[in-house]
Amino acid sequence: MKSDVEDLMPRLLPIDCADTLAPLNLDGPPRNPQEYLRQVQLEAALCPEVVVAQIDPKKLKKQQTVNISVAECHAAPAGFSPSLHWQQRQVSNFSDVRQSITKNRQHWSCHSLDDNVLMPTQADEEGWKRFCLGEQAFQGLSSCHTVAEAGLDYSKVGFPPLLTIVSRLSQSTVLTVLDILISWFEEVGFIPQLGRWLYALLACLEKPLLPEAHSSIRQLARRCAQLRSNLVSQDDDNLPALNLLICLVARYFEQNDLADRPE
């Protein structure tokens, strides 16, 4: 009686039943199509019926790349959303920045960094928060130093997204750091240094976007819209930055359902 595995083999090549009784040598390459199919059948029969994957749950948590949110984007309060002309101008400026980064990436990446610039490894989540936002922001303290107050001590205020720094980031690192900062944004809030880094990382994000990049930038726009919906004044210092990030995600990266519509 033939095995179930043999019955499932595709009948693309004929098998001579008379040859099935001949000894089969698995040590060498098949000498003809019939011998190849017999080797495949035998190897399949030797495979276990059930295979249990050995998965480390801790690694799974870090390896998740797609975070799909079905939450609706918060509409801007009346008078808080920018005009269409403003959005178009920001998209044009952003496109120019991206082209400049692409054109000069090799030039800037060849410049040596200062001795105090120690970039974290890609997987160092806490290291990137400290590097980009500074020690106080990483610790979630409400009052953060300005550059003048810190005396250019970037360990306190975070390193700015200089071209010599962002030009060294691979696409996987860009997306990793973007996810880290979006996560911090959702947990803590918005500060100007965060906005500068988010803008720079979006400028380095290559198109066409990977699925996980789509998810990340949509998550960013929704968080910006949520925070904007809670603002009480159109003079809030964070409003232009929030509008800008929403605009770039929606208009430049073509997530049109998240776009602000003219009032």
C-alpha positions as CSV (number, residue, x, y, z in Angstrom):
1,M,0.0,0.0,0.0
2,K,1.3,3.4,-0.9
3,S,1.8,6.0,1.8
4,D,-0.4,9.1,2.2
5,V,2.7,11.2,1.3
6,E,3.2,9.3,-2.0
7,D,-0.5,9.7,-2.9
8,L,-0.2,13.5,-2.5
9,M,2.9,13.8,-4.8
10,P,2.1,15.8,-7.9
11,R,1.9,13.7,-11.1
12,L,4.1,16.0,-13.1
13,L,6.6,13.3,-13.9
14,P,5.9,9.6,-14.5
15,I,7.1,7.0,-12.0
16,D,7.9,3.6,-13.3
17,C,6.5,1.1,-10.8
18,A,9.1,-1.4,-11.8
19,D,11.8,1.0,-10.6
20,T,10.3,1.5,-7.1
21,L,11.8,-1.8,-5.9
22,A,15.4,-0.7,-6.8
23,P,17.6,0.4,-3.9
24,L,17.6,4.1,-3.3
25,N,20.8,6.0,-2.6
26,L,20.2,9.2,-0.7
27,D,23.9,10.1,-0.4
28,G,24.2,11.2,-4.1
29,P,22.2,13.4,-6.4
30,P,19.2,11.9,-8.2
31,R,20.2,10.4,-11.6
32,N,16.7,10.8,-13.2
33,P,13.3,12.3,-12.5
34,Q,11.9,9.1,-11.1
35,E,14.7,8.8,-8.6
36,Y,14.3,12.5,-7.6
37,L,10.6,11.9,-6.8
38,R,11.4,8.8,-4.8
39,Q,13.9,10.7,-2.8
40,V,11.4,13.4,-2.0
41,Q,8.8,10.8,-1.0
42,L,11.2,9.1,1.3
43,E,12.4,12.3,2.9
44,A,8.9,13.5,3.5
45,A,7.9,10.2,5.1
46,L,10.8,10.6,7.5
47,C,9.6,14.1,8.7
48,P,7.7,14.1,12.0
49,E,3.9,14.7,11.6
50,V,3.9,17.4,14.3
51,V,6.6,20.0,14.8
52,V,6.6,22.2,17.9
53,A,8.2,25.6,17.4
54,Q,10.5,26.8,20.2
55,I,9.6,30.5,20.7
56,D,10.9,32.8,23.3
57,P,8.0,35.1,24.3
58,K,10.4,37.8,25.4
59,K,11.8,38.0,21.8
60,L,8.3,38.1,20.3
61,K,7.5,41.2,22.2
62,K,10.5,43.0,20.7
63,Q,10.0,41.6,17.2
64,Q,6.5,42.8,16.6
65,T,6.6,45.1,13.6
66,V,2.9,45.8,12.8
67,N,0.8,47.6,15.3
68,I,-2.6,48.2,13.7
69,S,-4.9,50.6,15.5
70,V,-8.6,50.9,14.5
71,A,-9.1,54.0,16.6
72,E,-10.7,56.9,14.7
73,C,-8.5,60.0,14.2
74,H,-9.7,62.9,16.4
75,A,-11.1,65.8,14.5
76,A,-9.4,69.2,15.1
77,P,-11.5,71.7,17.1
78,A,-12.8,74.6,15.1
79,G,-9.9,76.9,14.2
80,F,-7.1,74.5,15.1
81,S,-6.5,72.9,11.8
82,P,-4.3,74.5,9.1
83,S,-5.4,75.8,5.7
84,L,-4.9,73.7,2.6
85,H,-2.4,76.2,1.3
86,W,-0.3,75.9,4.5
87,Q,-0.4,72.1,4.2
88,Q,0.7,72.2,0.6
89,R,3.6,74.5,1.4
90,Q,4.8,72.3,4.2
91,V,4.7,69.2,1.9
92,S,6.8,71.1,-0.7
93,N,9.4,72.2,1.9
94,F,9.5,68.6,3.3
95,S,10.1,67.2,-0.1
96,D,13.0,69.6,-0.6
97,V,14.5,68.5,2.7
98,R,14.2,64.8,1.8
99,Q,15.9,65.4,-1.6
100,S,18.7,67.3,0.1
101,I,19.3,64.5,2.6
102,T,19.3,61.8,-0.1
103,K,21.7,63.9,-2.3
104,N,24.1,64.6,0.6
105,R,23.8,61.5,2.7
106,Q,27.2,60.1,1.7
107,H,28.9,63.4,2.2
108,W,27.5,63.9,5.7
109,S,28.0,60.3,6.8
110,C,31.7,60.6,6.1
111,H,32.1,63.5,8.6
112,S,33.5,62.3,11.9
113,L,31.3,62.8,15.0
114,D,32.4,64.6,18.1
115,D,33.9,62.5,20.9
116,N,30.8,63.1,23.1
117,V,28.4,61.6,20.4
118,L,28.0,58.0,21.3
119,M,25.2,56.5,19.3
120,P,23.3,53.6,20.8
121,T,23.0,50.2,19.2
122,Q,19.8,49.7,17.2
123,A,18.1,47.6,19.9
124,D,18.9,49.9,22.8
125,E,15.5,51.4,23.5
126,E,16.4,53.3,26.6
127,G,19.7,54.5,25.0
128,W,17.8,56.1,22.1
129,K,15.4,57.8,24.4
130,R,18.3,59.3,26.3
131,F,20.2,60.1,23.2
132,C,17.4,61.9,21.4
133,L,15.4,63.5,24.2
134,G,17.9,63.9,27.1
135,E,18.1,62.5,30.5
136,Q,15.2,64.4,32.1
137,A,12.8,63.7,29.3
138,F,13.7,60.0,29.4
139,Q,12.9,60.0,33.1
140,G,9.5,61.6,32.4
141,L,10.2,64.8,34.4
142,S,7.9,67.7,33.6
143,S,10.5,70.4,33.5
144,C,13.2,69.9,30.9
145,H,16.4,72.0,30.4
146,T,16.7,74.2,27.4
147,V,20.0,74.2,25.5
148,A,21.0,77.5,27.1
149,E,20.2,76.3,30.6
150,A,22.1,73.1,30.1
151,G,25.2,74.8,28.7
152,L,25.1,72.6,25.5
153,D,25.2,69.5,27.7
154,Y,23.4,67.2,25.3
155,S,23.1,64.5,27.9
156,K,20.5,66.7,29.5
157,V,18.6,68.0,26.5
158,G,19.3,65.3,24.0
159,F,21.4,65.4,20.8
160,P,19.7,67.3,17.9
161,P,19.1,65.3,14.7
162,L,22.1,66.6,13.0
163,L,22.8,65.5,9.4
164,T,26.0,63.9,10.5
165,I,23.9,61.7,12.8
166,V,20.8,60.9,10.8
167,S,22.9,60.2,7.7
168,R,24.4,57.2,9.5
169,L,21.1,55.6,10.3
170,S,20.0,52.6,8.2
171,Q,16.4,52.2,7.3
172,S,15.8,49.6,9.9
173,T,17.3,51.9,12.5
174,V,15.3,54.8,11.3
175,L,12.1,52.8,11.8
176,T,13.2,51.4,15.1
177,V,14.0,54.8,16.6
178,L,10.7,56.2,15.1
179,D,8.8,53.4,16.9
180,I,10.7,54.1,20.2
181,L,9.9,57.8,20.1
182,I,6.3,57.3,19.1
183,S,5.9,55.0,22.1
184,W,7.4,57.6,24.4
185,F,5.1,60.2,22.9
186,E,2.1,58.1,23.7
187,E,3.2,57.4,27.2
188,V,4.5,60.8,28.2
189,G,3.6,63.7,25.9
190,F,5.1,66.2,23.4
191,I,8.2,68.3,23.7
192,P,10.0,70.4,21.0
193,Q,13.0,68.1,21.0
194,L,10.7,65.1,20.2
195,G,9.1,67.0,17.3
196,R,12.5,67.8,15.8
197,W,13.5,64.1,15.9
198,L,10.2,62.9,14.5
199,Y,10.5,65.4,11.6
200,A,14.1,64.2,10.9
201,L,13.2,60.5,11.0
202,L,10.2,61.0,8.7
203,A,12.6,62.9,6.3
204,C,14.8,59.8,6.3
205,L,12.0,57.3,5.8
206,E,12.3,55.8,2.3
207,K,9.3,55.3,0.0
208,P,7.6,53.0,-0.8
209,L,6.9,52.4,2.8
210,L,7.1,49.0,4.5
211,P,3.8,47.8,6.1
212,E,5.2,48.4,9.6
213,A,6.2,52.0,8.6
214,H,2.6,52.6,7.5
215,S,1.4,51.5,10.8
216,S,3.9,53.6,12.8
217,I,3.3,56.9,11.0
218,R,-0.5,56.4,11.2
219,Q,-0.1,55.8,14.9
220,L,1.9,59.0,15.1
221,A,-0.7,61.1,13.3
222,R,-3.5,59.8,15.5
223,R,-1.5,60.6,18.6
224,C,-0.9,64.1,17.4
225,A,-4.6,64.5,16.6
226,Q,-5.6,63.2,20.0
227,L,-3.3,65.7,21.7
228,R,-4.5,68.5,19.5
229,S,-8.1,67.8,20.3
230,N,-7.3,68.5,24.0
231,L,-5.6,71.9,23.5
232,V,-7.5,74.8,24.9
233,S,-5.9,77.7,22.9
234,Q,-4.9,78.2,19.3
235,D,-1.8,80.0,20.7
236,D,-0.5,76.8,22.2
237,D,3.2,76.4,21.3
238,N,2.8,72.8,20.4
239,L,-0.1,73.3,17.9
240,P,2.1,74.1,14.8
241,A,4.3,71.1,15.4
242,L,1.3,68.8,15.8
243,N,-0.3,70.2,12.7
244,L,2.9,69.7,10.8
245,L,3.3,66.0,11.7
246,I,-0.3,65.3,10.9
247,C,0.1,67.1,7.6
248,L,3.2,65.2,6.5
249,V,1.8,61.8,7.4
250,A,-1.5,62.5,5.6
251,R,-0.4,64.5,2.7
252,Y,3.2,63.5,1.9
253,F,2.9,59.8,2.8
254,E,-0.6,59.7,1.3
255,Q,-2.6,58.6,4.4
256,N,-5.4,60.7,3.1
257,D,-8.1,59.6,5.5
258,L,-6.1,61.3,8.3
259,A,-5.8,64.6,6.5
260,D,-7.1,67.9,7.8
261,R,-9.9,69.2,5.6
262,P,-10.3,72.9,4.9
263,E,-12.8,74.4,7.3
